[in-house]
Amino acid sequence: FACVGLVGIASAMRMVGGQPGERHPDRPPFLNRLREAARDRRFLMFLVGAGVLQGSATVFGTFMALYARELLGIPSGTVVQMSIATMAGGVTTGYLWGRAADQYGSRRILILLFSLLACMPLAWMWLPSLPAAAMLPATAVAYFLFGGMFFGAMAASFRLMYNSIIREEKKGEYLAIRYAVVGIIAGSMPTLAGQSVGLFEGIGGSYLGLPLTPFTPLFAILAAVWAGTAWLFSRIRESGDG
């Protein structure tokens, strides 16, 4: 890991750009430009969706691992290796989702991917009812599919942001707000998810054949949040992106 980091630093040192921005006495103060960006309703809707997307990776990586180990009985070492399936899903399908975003528009791909993501937690709830022999491959498929959808949504999200949401001449103030807001949303999601699991720690049994576990409410909330995010992206109107 240290060697990879050093290679990354050496590569970044050869990148051009990064010089201080030119001063324009006639431009409004930066704080006023931040306020203008914060009043951009379309930008704010995008930030909510981008924050949910970024936070989803942490929530999935953390709580799906707990779910697999504690409820599905998968050994800890195998659960750690499941991240390979996530990366495989991203590597295998990332290029295809990028091409699809180019052809059909980033917003449409984001709506599709978040709609598909919203269906996934409903399937995860049924995993404990599977035969023991099917548990491991089904969990690997869940990791693979999430990886593909997540990396595809990330590619479409960045394409939408840079092509349609943020104007080149105002990227400084827009990106400042973007990193702050997305960081707050993404950082708060794991905390809220942990509180949800802790609150329903004693839940058990089944309902209409569905196994009830402490993770069931969390998965239901994730499904609702991802469905809401798909709806949110459907409300964003942009030019030149289908």
FENBELDA-V604216 format. One record per helix or strand of 2 or more residues. SS is the DSSP state (H for helix, E for strand). FROM is the first residue (numbers start at 1). TO is the last residue. If there is no record, write none. Layout:
ss:SS from:FROM to:TO
ss:SS from:FROM to:TO
//
This chain:
ss:H from:2 to:13
ss:H from:30 to:38
ss:H from:41 to:70
ss:H from:76 to:104
ss:H from:106 to:124
ss:H from:127 to:129
ss:H from:132 to:165
ss:H from:168 to:199
ss:E from:206 to:207
ss:E from:210 to:211
ss:H from:216 to:234
//
